[in-house]
């Protein structure tokens, strides 16, 4: 029975990398503040951008969720805000580990 429980847990971790990664909440929130992400996003409330809970839900079954979200916050893609297209701001960090921590923080909401 224990081996099945362990295998099940490993499968969940493999499917949802946000669960597998330990997140530094303070560092993620500091980067959110410095990058001014909270001007458009909140954890639960709809603002100009979707709430992080909604983002986490959108990506929860995506095996490449970390890579997709990482690319989104580092490449300044075009996004729709209130019916018009804008360039999404890039996260203000050159440290891949710091950015990856933020991605995991968002996905863990």
MDAnalysis code that builds the backbone (N, CA, C; Angstrom):
import MDAnalysis as mda
import numpy as np

u = mda.Universe.empty(327, n_residues=109, atom_resindex=np.repeat(np.arange(109), 3), trajectory=True)
u.add_TopologyAttr("name", ["N", "CA", "C"] * 109)
u.add_TopologyAttr("resid", np.arange(1, 110))
u.add_TopologyAttr("resname", ["UNK", "UNK", "UNK", "UNK", "UNK", "UNK", "UNK", "UNK", "UNK", "UNK", "UNK", "UNK", "UNK", "UNK", "UNK", "UNK", "UNK", "UNK", "UNK", "UNK", "UNK", "UNK", "UNK", "UNK", "UNK", "UNK", "UNK", "UNK", "UNK", "UNK", "UNK", "UNK", "UNK", "UNK", "UNK", "UNK", "UNK", "UNK", "UNK", "UNK", "UNK", "UNK", "UNK", "UNK", "UNK", "UNK", "UNK", "UNK", "UNK", "UNK", "UNK", "UNK", "UNK", "UNK", "UNK", "UNK", "UNK", "UNK", "UNK", "UNK", "UNK", "UNK", "UNK", "UNK", "UNK", "UNK", "UNK", "UNK", "UNK", "UNK", "UNK", "UNK", "UNK", "UNK", "UNK", "UNK", "UNK", "UNK", "UNK", "UNK", "UNK", "UNK", "UNK", "UNK", "UNK", "UNK", "UNK", "UNK", "UNK", "UNK", "UNK", "UNK", "UNK", "UNK", "UNK", "UNK", "UNK", "UNK", "UNK", "UNK", "UNK", "UNK", "UNK", "UNK", "UNK", "UNK", "UNK", "UNK", "UNK"])
u.atoms.positions = np.array([
    [0.816, -1.193, 0.000],
    [0.000, 0.000, 0.000],
    [0.863, 1.263, 0.000],
    [1.947, 1.266, 0.768],
    [2.803, 2.452, 0.851],
    [3.423, 2.806, -0.488],
    [3.832, 1.813, -1.252],
    [4.464, 2.078, -2.544],
    [3.484, 2.773, -3.482],
    [2.197, 2.417, -3.416],
    [1.191, 3.062, -4.263],
    [0.981, 4.513, -3.856],
    [0.996, 4.777, -2.567],
    [0.860, 6.144, -2.078],
    [2.045, 6.989, -2.534],
    [3.224, 6.449, -2.415],
    [4.429, 7.153, -2.838],
    [4.414, 7.406, -4.346],
    [4.039, 6.406, -5.123],
    [3.968, 6.576, -6.576],
    [2.931, 7.632, -6.946],
    [1.804, 7.635, -6.255],
    [0.770, 8.638, -6.508],
    [1.275, 10.037, -6.226],
    [1.971, 10.204, -5.127],
    [2.532, 11.502, -4.774],
    [3.553, 11.949, -5.815],
    [4.396, 11.051, -6.252],
    [5.389, 11.389, -7.273],
    [4.722, 11.807, -8.574],
    [3.620, 11.156, -8.919],
    [2.900, 11.529, -10.141],
    [2.320, 12.931, -10.016],
    [1.760, 13.264, -8.861],
    [1.216, 14.605, -8.649],
    [2.317, 15.645, -8.763],
    [3.452, 15.373, -8.155],
    [4.568, 16.317, -8.208],
    [5.089, 16.475, -9.623],
    [5.097, 15.412, -10.376],
    [5.571, 15.485, -11.758],
    [4.604, 16.286, -12.622],
    [3.306, 16.166, -12.373],
    [2.303, 16.864, -13.157],
    [2.232, 18.336, -12.778],
    [2.339, 18.645, -11.497],
    [2.236, 20.018, -11.051],
    [3.545, 20.453, -10.394],
    [4.452, 21.036, -11.180],
    [5.745, 21.425, -10.639],
    [5.664, 22.480, -9.549],
    [4.581, 23.247, -9.497],
    [4.452, 24.271, -8.453],
    [4.404, 23.629, -7.076],
    [3.847, 22.431, -6.983],
    [3.771, 21.741, -5.699],
    [5.150, 21.233, -5.297],
    [5.914, 20.779, -6.261],
    [7.202, 20.155, -5.981],
    [8.251, 21.166, -5.523],
    [8.106, 22.386, -5.901],
    [9.114, 23.407, -5.634],
    [8.821, 24.141, -4.329],
    [9.821, 24.272, -3.487],
    [9.665, 25.076, -2.272],
    [9.729, 26.546, -2.687],
    [8.774, 27.306, -2.194],
    [8.649, 28.700, -2.593],
    [9.074, 29.612, -1.448],
    [9.879, 30.611, -1.775],
    [10.256, 31.653, -0.829],
    [9.243, 32.788, -0.984],
    [8.225, 32.785, -0.107],
    [7.135, 33.762, -0.199],
    [7.630, 35.200, -0.154],
    [8.530, 35.487, 0.781],
    [9.033, 36.867, 0.914],
    [9.735, 37.342, -0.351],
    [10.570, 36.496, -0.902],
    [11.301, 36.872, -2.120],
    [10.331, 37.094, -3.282],
    [9.333, 36.229, -3.400],
    [8.345, 36.371, -4.478],
    [7.568, 37.675, -4.314],
    [7.108, 37.951, -3.116],
    [6.341, 39.171, -2.879],
    [7.190, 40.423, -3.062],
    [8.463, 40.340, -2.715],
    [9.369, 41.469, -2.929],
    [9.522, 41.739, -4.435],
    [9.681, 40.670, -5.212],
    [9.820, 40.829, -6.661],
    [8.518, 41.340, -7.282],
    [7.380, 40.885, -6.774],
    [6.092, 41.417, -7.245],
    [6.024, 42.924, -7.025],
    [6.458, 43.355, -5.851],
    [6.405, 44.781, -5.509],
    [7.361, 45.599, -6.379],
    [8.605, 45.143, -6.482],
    [9.611, 45.849, -7.284],
    [9.182, 45.932, -8.749],
    [8.578, 44.875, -9.235],
    [8.157, 44.809, -10.639],
    [6.803, 45.468, -10.876],
    [6.161, 45.911, -9.801],
    [4.857, 46.579, -9.864],
    [3.761, 45.679, -10.444],
    [3.907, 44.382, -10.218],
    [2.915, 43.411, -10.702],
    [1.554, 43.636, -10.057],
    [1.578, 44.077, -8.803],
    [0.324, 44.239, -8.070],
    [-0.484, 45.456, -8.527],
    [0.076, 46.267, -9.416],
    [-0.719, 47.344, -10.004],
    [-1.847, 46.766, -10.857],
    [-1.591, 45.623, -11.478],
    [-2.577, 45.011, -12.381],
    [-3.089, 43.652, -11.911],
    [-2.392, 43.026, -10.960],
    [-2.765, 41.686, -10.496],
    [-2.927, 41.662, -8.988],
    [-3.770, 40.740, -8.538],
    [-3.991, 40.469, -7.123],
    [-4.035, 38.951, -6.985],
    [-3.997, 38.452, -5.780],
    [-4.094, 37.006, -5.600],
    [-5.497, 36.528, -5.938],
    [-6.508, 37.243, -5.465],
    [-7.880, 36.759, -5.641],
    [-8.809, 37.711, -6.381],
    [-8.504, 39.001, -6.412],
    [-9.416, 39.984, -6.998],
    [-9.064, 40.284, -8.450],
    [-10.088, 40.463, -9.256],
    [-9.931, 40.848, -10.652],
    [-9.499, 42.308, -10.700],
    [-8.425, 42.572, -11.408],
    [-7.961, 43.934, -11.670],
    [-7.812, 44.030, -13.183],
    [-6.894, 44.842, -13.675],
    [-6.667, 44.892, -15.120],
    [-6.165, 43.543, -15.635],
    [-5.390, 42.861, -14.807],
    [-4.896, 41.528, -15.149],
    [-5.616, 40.488, -14.317],
    [-5.530, 39.230, -14.721],
    [-6.228, 38.182, -13.965],
    [-5.597, 37.959, -12.594],
    [-6.408, 37.542, -11.610],
    [-5.847, 37.222, -10.298],
    [-4.945, 35.999, -10.389],
    [-3.965, 35.933, -9.508],
    [-3.018, 34.810, -9.536],
    [-3.702, 33.465, -9.312],
    [-4.791, 33.454, -8.541],
    [-5.551, 32.212, -8.358],
    [-6.065, 31.707, -9.699],
    [-6.539, 32.614, -10.525],
    [-7.045, 32.266, -11.853],
    [-5.904, 31.786, -12.750],
    [-4.770, 32.420, -12.665],
    [-3.600, 32.002, -13.452],
    [-3.181, 30.593, -13.037],
    [-3.121, 30.357, -11.734],
    [-2.752, 29.025, -11.229],
    [-3.741, 27.974, -11.711],
    [-5.017, 28.299, -11.689],
    [-6.049, 27.366, -12.148],
    [-5.886, 27.069, -13.642],
    [-5.605, 28.110, -14.411],
    [-5.432, 27.950, -15.860],
    [-4.296, 26.978, -16.181],
    [-3.218, 27.074, -15.431],
    [-2.025, 26.280, -15.728],
    [-1.916, 24.978, -14.942],
    [-2.861, 24.683, -14.050],
    [-2.696, 23.560, -13.124],
    [-2.471, 22.206, -13.789],
    [-3.020, 21.979, -14.959],
    [-2.854, 20.688, -15.627],
    [-1.842, 20.738, -16.772],
    [-1.151, 21.837, -16.904],
    [-0.186, 22.006, -17.985],
    [1.197, 21.524, -17.535],
    [1.741, 20.519, -18.195],
    [3.057, 20.023, -17.784],
    [4.178, 21.049, -17.979],
    [3.975, 21.993, -18.875],
    [5.006, 23.012, -19.116],
    [4.584, 24.376, -18.559],
    [3.793, 24.352, -17.493],
    [3.276, 25.584, -16.893],
    [4.388, 26.531, -16.471],
    [5.415, 25.997, -15.838],
    [6.511, 26.846, -15.357],
    [7.183, 27.550, -16.533],
    [7.476, 26.815, -17.576],
    [8.141, 27.393, -18.747],
    [7.263, 28.453, -19.416],
    [5.975, 28.177, -19.554],
    [5.070, 29.133, -20.201],
    [4.953, 30.426, -19.404],
    [4.754, 30.291, -18.112],
    [4.605, 31.486, -17.276],
    [5.929, 32.252, -17.178],
    [7.025, 31.531, -17.072],
    [8.355, 32.160, -17.043],
    [8.544, 33.013, -18.305],
    [8.226, 32.428, -19.454],
    [8.367, 33.161, -20.718],
    [7.454, 34.387, -20.726],
    [6.235, 34.220, -20.250],
    [5.269, 35.324, -20.261],
    [5.763, 36.521, -19.445],
    [6.323, 36.271, -18.284],
    [6.712, 37.398, -17.428],
    [8.107, 37.940, -17.742],
    [8.823, 37.294, -18.651],
    [10.172, 37.774, -18.977],
    [10.322, 38.289, -20.405],
    [9.291, 38.171, -21.235],
    [9.450, 38.551, -22.643],
    [8.586, 39.721, -23.089],
    [7.767, 40.287, -22.209],
    [6.914, 41.432, -22.540],
    [6.000, 41.168, -23.735],
    [5.151, 40.136, -23.636],
    [4.237, 39.856, -24.736],
    [3.109, 40.881, -24.794],
    [2.373, 40.868, -25.871],
    [1.197, 41.715, -25.997],
    [0.041, 41.024, -25.284],
    [-0.685, 41.783, -24.460],
    [-1.843, 41.264, -23.730],
    [-3.027, 42.208, -23.944],
    [-4.223, 41.687, -23.739],
    [-5.408, 42.529, -23.854],
    [-5.813, 43.021, -22.468],
    [-5.948, 44.338, -22.351],
    [-6.366, 44.967, -21.097],
    [-7.517, 45.908, -21.411],
    [-8.668, 45.591, -20.842],
    [-9.866, 46.424, -21.033],
    [-10.153, 46.670, -22.513],
    [-10.046, 45.617, -23.302],
    [-10.397, 45.692, -24.716],
    [-9.329, 46.259, -25.637],
    [-8.179, 46.630, -25.098],
    [-7.111, 47.117, -25.984],
    [-5.820, 46.359, -25.702],
    [-4.975, 46.300, -26.705],
    [-3.725, 45.568, -26.563],
    [-2.631, 46.449, -25.981],
    [-1.880, 45.859, -25.051],
    [-0.757, 46.536, -24.410],
    [0.396, 45.562, -24.308],
    [1.571, 46.100, -24.084],
    [2.737, 45.263, -23.833],
    [2.788, 44.956, -22.345],
    [2.838, 43.668, -22.007],
    [2.937, 43.254, -20.607],
    [4.330, 43.604, -20.111],
    [4.414, 44.223, -18.956],
    [5.716, 44.582, -18.388],
    [6.513, 43.322, -18.034],
    [7.811, 43.415, -18.192],
    [8.691, 42.321, -17.784],
    [8.956, 42.414, -16.298],
    [9.167, 41.260, -15.687],
    [9.535, 41.224, -14.283],
    [10.924, 41.855, -14.150],
    [11.133, 42.585, -13.064],
    [12.382, 43.341, -12.871],
    [13.435, 42.504, -12.144],
    [13.971, 41.530, -12.861],
    [15.035, 40.695, -12.311],
    [15.797, 40.040, -13.457],
    [17.091, 39.889, -13.258],
    [17.921, 39.150, -14.210],
    [18.316, 37.791, -13.650],
    [17.819, 37.480, -12.461],
    [18.175, 36.238, -11.788],
    [17.144, 35.149, -12.114],
    [17.519, 34.155, -12.909],
    [16.574, 33.098, -13.291],
    [15.960, 32.374, -12.093],
    [16.717, 32.184, -11.038],
    [16.186, 31.485, -9.863],
    [15.142, 32.346, -9.136],
    [15.383, 33.636, -9.080],
    [14.423, 34.548, -8.458],
    [13.115, 34.580, -9.257],
    [13.238, 34.597, -10.565],
    [12.064, 34.598, -11.437],
    [11.329, 33.256, -11.330],
    [12.076, 32.173, -11.319],
    [11.474, 30.841, -11.191],
    [10.725, 30.729, -9.862],
    [11.275, 31.290, -8.797],
    [10.598, 31.296, -7.506],
    [9.268, 32.033, -7.613],
    [9.255, 33.170, -8.294],
    [8.023, 33.929, -8.480],
    [7.000, 33.111, -9.259],
    [7.439, 32.454, -10.304],
    [6.545, 31.602, -11.098],
    [5.915, 30.525, -10.217],
    [6.723, 29.869, -9.416],
    [6.206, 28.836, -8.524],
    [5.263, 29.431, -7.477],
    [5.554, 30.625, -7.019],
    [4.672, 31.310, -6.080],
    [3.309, 31.533, -6.729],
    [3.294, 32.051, -7.936],
    [2.028, 32.300, -8.657],
    [1.273, 30.984, -8.844],
    [1.967, 29.948, -9.284],
    [1.310, 28.667, -9.542],
    [0.820, 27.973, -8.270],
    [1.339, 28.379, -7.135],
    [0.923, 27.758, -5.882],
    [-0.273, 28.475, -5.234],
    [-0.743, 29.491, -5.868],
    [-1.867, 30.237, -5.291],
    [-3.086, 29.390, -5.437],
])
